[in-house]
Amino acid sequence: MPQTVPFVYSDGSREKRPVTWSQADVSQVGIVTVKGMSDGREVEARVEVLTIANELPAVKRITPGTDLSSVDKLVSLVSTDGRIHNYEVENWEISPEDKEKLSTSGAHIQMTSQLGDRTIHATLIVDDGKELSQVTPTIAVGGESVTELSNEHPVHYHKLSYGAKIPEVSASAENADVNVIQANESNGMRASIYIQPKDGGQLQTYAVQFLVDSPQIESLSLRVDQASSLKEDKTVKVTVLARYQDGTEAIYQLIK
């Protein structure tokens, strides 16, 4: 939670003031209202509670002889809505026998660190001068291959009939770690795909955005006012009741 909150005064001036937040139940995923006190006033914040779906593989490249304490400490976790959250760990640890490898070009060293109560794993690669690779993933939606995804076009739009089950998105790539966050209603019907080349190349991200068709009309019923007294060539009002797949109804009136 932020340590300050913004105040806007009657003269239009703005200032950030310290705030003390009360305890809040964040054990469940969703929107939580957290109350606090600042300058004797009660303030509120709406907090979105997410769960971590996956830890993105961390691959760090160093030049030979780099000190372990100077290795980049940034790590990335993916929440259930597909967003990436970056954090810094305090330090990396490697086994004693791997310390000599810090000067060996091409060496791959396994590292660990702690982020809260989570153990973070990473691979340290001692640069050997080779060009970093760009991998080509294989991605499928419901078993059907998707071929148009690329760095220039990282999002595939997939139409779904109303009420249809969201198909599973699968992905694979050679010499890379692959993470897929499946689409659901809470993440906007968007499947996120993360490809991390094992040689330390740049993280590649793709997405499959599902577009759900509007509910279709299931049935129509007609009602004619004063139907029993109708005569030929008489103008009448016709009411049409449409029932849709989602249970909603719509009424249309026609003059015939």
C-alpha positions in Angstrom: 0.0 0.0 0.0 1.3 3.6 -0.7 2.7 5.5 2.2 1.1 8.8 1.2 -2.2 9.9 -0.3 -2.9 13.0 -2.4 -5.0 15.8 -1.0 -6.7 18.6 -3.0 -7.5 21.7 -1.0 -10.2 24.3 -1.6 -7.7 26.7 -3.1 -6.8 24.2 -5.8 -3.4 23.3 -4.2 -2.3 19.7 -4.0 -0.2 17.9 -1.4 0.7 14.3 -0.5 0.2 13.4 3.1 1.3 10.3 5.2 -1.4 7.7 5.7 -1.9 4.8 8.0 -3.9 1.9 6.6 -6.0 -0.5 8.6 -5.8 -4.2 8.3 -7.7 -5.7 5.3 -8.6 -9.3 4.3 -6.6 -9.9 1.2 -6.9 -13.7 1.3 -9.4 -13.8 -1.5 -9.0 -12.7 -5.1 -11.1 -9.7 -6.1 -11.6 -6.0 -5.2 -11.0 -5.0 -1.6 -11.7 -1.7 0.0 -9.0 -0.7 2.5 -9.6 2.2 4.9 -7.0 4.5 6.4 -6.4 7.7 8.3 -4.5 10.7 7.0 -4.4 14.1 8.8 -7.4 13.1 10.9 -9.5 12.2 7.8 -10.7 8.8 6.8 -9.6 7.8 3.4 -10.3 4.7 1.3 -8.5 2.8 -1.4 -9.8 0.1 -3.7 -7.2 -2.7 -4.0 -7.3 -5.5 -6.6 -6.1 -8.7 -5.0 -4.4 -11.0 -7.6 -2.8 -14.4 -7.3 0.6 -15.3 -8.8 0.0 -17.7 -11.6 3.6 -18.3 -12.6 7.2 -17.2 -12.1 8.8 -16.3 -15.4 12.2 -18.0 -15.9 15.0 -15.6 -15.1 18.0 -15.8 -17.4 20.9 -13.4 -16.6 23.9 -12.9 -18.9 27.2 -11.6 -17.5 30.7 -11.1 -18.8 33.4 -13.4 -17.6 34.7 -12.5 -14.1 31.6 -10.5 -13.1 31.1 -10.4 -9.3 27.9 -12.2 -8.3 26.8 -9.3 -6.1 26.5 -7.1 -9.2 24.2 -9.5 -11.2 20.8 -7.9 -12.1 18.3 -8.7 -9.3 15.1 -8.1 -11.3 12.7 -11.0 -11.5 9.2 -11.2 -13.1 6.0 -12.9 -11.8 2.8 -13.3 -13.8 -0.5 -12.8 -12.1 -3.7 -14.6 -13.0 -4.8 -11.6 -15.2 -1.8 -12.1 -17.4 0.1 -9.0 -16.2 3.8 -9.0 -15.5 4.9 -7.8 -12.1 8.6 -6.9 -11.6 10.4 -7.3 -8.3 14.0 -7.1 -7.0 15.5 -9.8 -4.9 18.1 -9.0 -2.3 20.9 -11.2 -3.5 21.6 -14.3 -5.6 23.2 -17.5 -4.2 25.1 -20.2 -6.1 26.8 -23.4 -4.9 30.4 -23.0 -3.8 31.6 -25.3 -6.6 30.0 -23.0 -9.2 31.9 -19.8 -8.1 34.9 -20.7 -10.3 32.5 -20.9 -13.3 31.9 -17.1 -13.1 35.0 -16.7 -15.2 34.2 -19.6 -17.7 32.7 -18.4 -21.0 29.6 -20.3 -21.9 29.0 -21.6 -18.3 25.4 -22.0 -17.2 25.0 -21.6 -13.4 21.9 -22.1 -11.4 21.0 -19.4 -8.9 18.4 -19.0 -6.2 17.0 -16.2 -4.0 14.1 -15.4 -1.8 11.2 -13.1 -2.5 9.1 -13.1 0.6 8.3 -16.8 1.2 8.8 -17.7 -2.4 12.1 -19.3 -3.6 13.1 -17.7 -6.9 15.2 -19.7 -9.4 17.4 -18.2 -12.2 20.0 -19.2 -14.7 23.2 -17.3 -14.9 25.0 -17.5 -18.3 28.6 -16.4 -18.7 28.7 -14.6 -22.1 30.6 -16.5 -24.8 30.1 -13.8 -27.5 27.5 -15.8 -29.5 24.5 -14.0 -31.0 21.3 -14.3 -28.9 18.6 -16.3 -30.6 15.0 -15.4 -31.5 12.9 -18.6 -31.1 9.9 -19.4 -33.2 7.1 -20.8 -31.0 4.4 -23.3 -32.0 1.0 -22.0 -30.8 -2.4 -23.6 -31.0 -5.9 -22.7 -30.0 -8.1 -25.8 -29.2 -5.6 -27.9 -31.1 -5.7 -25.7 -34.2 -2.4 -24.1 -35.1 -2.1 -20.3 -35.1 0.5 -19.3 -37.7 0.3 -15.5 -38.0 1.7 -14.6 -34.5 5.1 -12.7 -34.7 7.0 -9.9 -33.0 5.3 -7.5 -35.4 1.8 -9.1 -34.8 1.9 -10.5 -31.2 -1.9 -10.8 -30.8 -4.3 -13.3 -32.4 -8.0 -12.6 -32.3 -10.2 -15.6 -32.0 -14.0 -15.5 -32.3 -16.2 -17.6 -30.1 -19.9 -18.3 -30.4 -22.0 -17.1 -27.4 -22.0 -19.7 -24.7 -19.1 -21.7 -26.2 -16.4 -23.0 -23.9 -13.0 -21.2 -24.0 -10.6 -23.5 -25.8 -7.2 -24.2 -24.3 -4.2 -22.4 -25.7 -1.0 -24.4 -26.0 2.5 -23.3 -26.9 6.0 -24.8 -27.3 9.4 -23.7 -28.5 12.8 -25.3 -28.8 15.5 -24.2 -26.4 13.1 -22.0 -24.5 10.9 -22.0 -21.4 7.2 -21.5 -22.2 4.5 -20.2 -19.8 0.8 -19.9 -20.8 -1.8 -18.1 -18.8 -5.2 -19.4 -19.9 -8.0 -17.0 -20.8 -10.9 -16.5 -18.4 -13.5 -13.9 -17.7 -11.4 -12.2 -15.0 -8.5 -11.5 -17.3 -10.7 -10.2 -20.1 -10.8 -13.5 -22.1 -7.1 -13.1 -23.0 -4.6 -15.9 -23.0 -1.0 -14.7 -22.4 2.1 -16.6 -23.7 5.6 -16.0 -22.5 8.7 -17.4 -24.3 12.0 -17.1 -22.6 15.0 -18.3 -24.7 17.3 -20.4 -22.6 20.4 -18.6 -24.0 19.2 -15.4 -22.3 17.6 -13.8 -25.3 14.8 -11.3 -24.9 11.5 -12.4 -23.4 8.9 -12.9 -26.2 5.3 -12.2 -25.4 2.2 -13.2 -27.4 -1.5 -13.2 -26.7 -4.7 -14.8 -27.9 -7.7 -12.5 -27.4 -11.1 -14.2 -27.5 -14.0 -12.3 -28.9 -17.4 -13.6 -27.8 -20.3 -13.1 -30.2 -23.4 -11.4 -29.0 -26.3 -13.7 -27.9 -28.5 -14.8 -30.7 -32.3 -14.8 -30.8 -33.7 -18.2 -29.7 -37.4 -17.5 -30.3 -39.8 -14.9 -31.4 -43.5 -14.5 -30.5 -46.0 -12.1 -32.0 -48.9 -10.3 -30.4 -51.6 -8.4 -32.3 -53.8 -5.9 -30.5 -57.5 -6.6 -30.8 -56.9 -9.5 -33.0 -60.5 -10.8 -32.7 -61.9 -7.7 -34.2 -59.5 -7.2 -37.1 -60.9 -6.5 -40.6 -59.2 -6.6 -44.0 -56.9 -3.6 -44.9 -57.0 -2.3 -41.3 -53.8 -0.9 -39.8 -52.8 -2.7 -36.6 -50.0 -2.6 -34.1 -47.9 -5.8 -33.9 -45.7 -6.5 -30.8 -42.7 -8.8 -31.3 -41.1 -10.4 -28.3 -37.6 -11.7 -28.9 -35.9 -14.0 -26.4 -32.1 -14.2 -26.5 -29.6 -17.0 -25.6 -28.6 -15.2 -22.4 -32.2 -15.1 -21.1 -32.8 -11.4 -21.9 -35.8 -10.2 -23.8 -36.5 -7.3 -26.2 -39.9 -5.9 -27.3 -40.3 -4.4 -30.7 -43.5 -2.8 -32.0 -44.5 -2.6 -35.6 -47.3 -0.9 -37.4 -48.8 -3.1 -40.1 
